[in-house]
Amino acid sequence: MKILGHEETKEIIRLYLDKKYSSYSLLFEGKDCIGKKLIALKTAKGFLCEKRYGFGCDSCESCRLVRNTISNIYDKTDLNPHPDIKIVSPEDGKEIKIGQIRDVISFLKLKTKEGKVVIIEKAERMNRESSNALLKTLEEPPENTLIILTTSNQNALLPTIVSRCQKIKFRPLSKEEILSILKLKGVDESKAKILASLSEGSMCLPMMILNNENLFKYAKDLYNLLAVKNLHPEGIINLAEILDRLETNEIFIIFDILEKIIYKKSLKGEVPLGLYENFLDEYSLFKKAVEKGVKKKLAVEGLYFNLKT
């Protein structure tokens, strides 16, 4: 799988791999959905390569198995993965627990010819117990191991964990890079330009919209109701009933899209800047209300009427 962008970052990683250390502990920091996990897997390929060649020779059996692992993750194939790569993610999308880190420690103790690789995604989600358990391994990593932590916020990690890793910063993707990625996914140019304009350097929002295009439609419908001068009670009531049937995270995605639309429109002078500032205040109250269990329909209607009066 082709990696677009991060050329300087990839070169830094390549230089580390060329040193052929017996063990590595790396911390990849940058926005979500910008390719940190994929580059971590490519780094694993280089580390496990039988020839220890850059990001991998792509001809040895180890490289083939890492490619299988990458294909399974990104193309949903069912190929034989590399047995010496372990990927850890937050359980139920919430936190990384001590049991998961204990599994990591046991995994790293098993010796193999090429070595062992552990990739911990969203490492900031480790709770205190799991963080402390990992810390000991980072202090004295087993030989022939590569540990990669990925995070969007290194400040949420224990300072002692950060200090024991080589920090590698990932910059946000440019609009041109996001456009190229979207085109590779078969998105037509006009839609790709719209999605890139909302991206803020990350593929998170574009992919959410591609996976459910109604989210963008509902955000535009909400914007249209807010942008016109007159009140449209029937319009907001009908839309609020539709939104009420969605999951909470989908509602928040819609409002994240809406926030970006209002911001860009305010910069162009198409809506008053005050609308954007008021929206941010109301959205904060809206989120707190929904998280406390207020019915989504009532919260949407309340936000609308507060902004229109």
RAZIWO-V226640 format. One record per residue. N is the residue number from 0. RES is the residue in one letter. SS is DSSP state (A for helix, B for strand, O for the rest). BURIAL is 1 if it has 24 or more other C-alpha atoms within 12 Angstrom, else 0. Layout:
# RAZIWO-V226640
N:RES:SS:BURIAL
N:RES:SS:BURIAL
This chain:
# RAZIWO-V226640
0:M:O:0
1:K:O:0
2:I:O:0
3:L:O:1
4:G:O:1
5:H:O:1
6:E:A:0
7:E:A:0
8:T:A:1
9:K:A:1
10:E:A:0
11:I:A:1
12:I:A:1
13:R:A:1
14:L:A:0
15:Y:A:1
16:L:A:1
17:D:A:0
18:K:O:0
19:K:O:1
20:Y:O:0
21:S:O:0
22:S:B:1
23:Y:B:1
24:S:B:1
25:L:B:1
26:L:B:1
27:F:B:1
28:E:B:1
29:G:O:1
30:K:O:1
31:D:O:1
32:C:O:1
33:I:O:1
34:G:O:1
35:K:A:1
36:K:A:1
37:L:A:1
38:I:A:1
39:A:A:1
40:L:A:1
41:K:A:1
42:T:A:1
43:A:A:1
44:K:A:1
45:G:A:1
46:F:A:1
47:L:A:1
48:C:O:1
49:E:O:1
50:K:O:0
51:R:O:1
52:Y:O:1
53:G:O:1
54:F:O:1
55:G:O:1
56:C:O:0
57:D:O:0
58:S:O:0
59:C:O:0
60:E:A:0
61:S:A:1
62:C:A:1
63:R:A:1
64:L:A:1
65:V:A:1
66:R:A:1
67:N:A:1
68:T:A:1
69:I:A:1
70:S:A:0
71:N:A:0
72:I:A:0
73:Y:A:0
74:D:O:0
75:K:O:0
76:T:O:0
77:D:O:0
78:L:O:0
79:N:O:0
80:P:O:1
81:H:O:1
82:P:O:1
83:D:O:1
84:I:B:1
85:K:B:1
86:I:B:1
87:V:B:1
88:S:O:1
89:P:O:1
90:E:B:0
91:D:O:0
92:G:O:0
93:K:O:0
94:E:B:1
95:I:B:1
96:K:O:1
97:I:A:1
98:G:A:0
99:Q:A:1
100:I:A:1
101:R:A:0
102:D:A:0
103:V:A:1
104:I:A:1
105:S:A:0
106:F:A:1
107:L:A:1
108:K:A:0
109:L:O:0
110:K:O:0
111:T:O:0
112:K:O:0
113:E:O:1
114:G:O:1
115:K:B:1
116:V:B:1
117:V:B:1
118:I:B:1
119:I:B:1
120:E:O:1
121:K:O:1
122:A:A:1
123:E:A:1
124:R:A:1
125:M:B:1
126:N:O:1
127:R:A:0
128:E:A:0
129:S:A:1
130:S:A:1
131:N:A:0
132:A:A:1
133:L:A:1
134:L:A:1
135:K:A:0
136:T:A:1
137:L:A:1
138:E:A:0
139:E:O:0
140:P:O:1
141:P:O:1
142:E:O:1
143:N:O:1
144:T:B:1
145:L:B:1
146:I:B:1
147:I:B:1
148:L:B:1
149:T:B:1
150:T:B:1
151:S:O:1
152:N:O:1
153:Q:A:1
154:N:A:0
155:A:A:0
156:L:O:1
157:L:O:1
158:P:A:0
159:T:A:0
160:I:A:1
161:V:A:1
162:S:A:0
163:R:O:1
164:C:O:1
165:Q:B:1
166:K:B:1
167:I:B:1
168:K:B:1
169:F:O:1
170:R:O:1
171:P:O:1
172:L:O:1
173:S:O:0
174:K:A:1
175:E:A:0
176:E:A:1
177:I:A:1
178:L:A:1
179:S:A:1
180:I:A:1
181:L:A:1
182:K:A:0
183:L:A:0
184:K:O:0
185:G:O:0
186:V:O:0
187:D:O:0
188:E:A:0
189:S:A:0
190:K:A:0
191:A:A:1
192:K:A:0
193:I:A:1
194:L:A:1
195:A:A:1
196:S:A:1
197:L:A:1
198:S:A:1
199:E:O:1
200:G:O:1
201:S:O:1
202:M:O:1
203:C:A:1
204:L:A:1
205:P:A:1
206:M:A:1
207:M:A:1
208:I:A:1
209:L:A:1
210:N:A:0
211:N:O:0
212:E:O:0
213:N:A:0
214:L:A:1
215:F:A:1
216:K:A:0
217:Y:A:1
218:A:A:1
219:K:A:1
220:D:A:1
221:L:A:1
222:Y:A:1
223:N:A:1
224:L:A:1
225:L:A:1
226:A:A:1
227:V:O:0
228:K:O:0
229:N:O:0
230:L:O:0
231:H:O:0
232:P:A:0
233:E:A:0
234:G:A:1
235:I:A:1
236:I:A:1
237:N:A:0
238:L:A:1
239:A:A:1
240:E:A:0
241:I:A:1
242:L:A:1
243:D:A:1
244:R:O:0
245:L:O:0
246:E:O:0
247:T:A:1
248:N:A:0
249:E:A:1
250:I:A:1
251:F:A:1
252:I:A:1
253:I:A:1
254:F:A:1
255:D:A:1
256:I:A:1
257:L:A:1
258:E:A:1
259:K:A:1
260:I:A:1
261:I:A:1
262:Y:A:1
263:K:A:0
264:K:A:1
265:S:A:0
266:L:A:0
267:K:O:0
268:G:O:0
269:E:O:0
270:V:O:0
271:P:O:0
272:L:A:0
273:G:A:0
274:L:A:1
275:Y:A:1
276:E:A:0
277:N:A:1
278:F:A:1
279:L:A:0
280:D:A:0
281:E:A:1
282:Y:A:1
283:S:A:0
284:L:A:0
285:F:A:1
286:K:A:1
287:K:A:0
288:A:A:0
289:V:A:1
290:E:A:0
291:K:O:0
292:G:O:0
293:V:O:0
294:K:O:1
295:K:A:1
296:K:A:1
297:L:A:1
298:A:A:1
299:V:A:1
300:E:A:1
301:G:A:1
302:L:A:1
303:Y:A:1
304:F:A:1
305:N:A:0
306:L:A:1
307:K:A:1
308:T:O:0
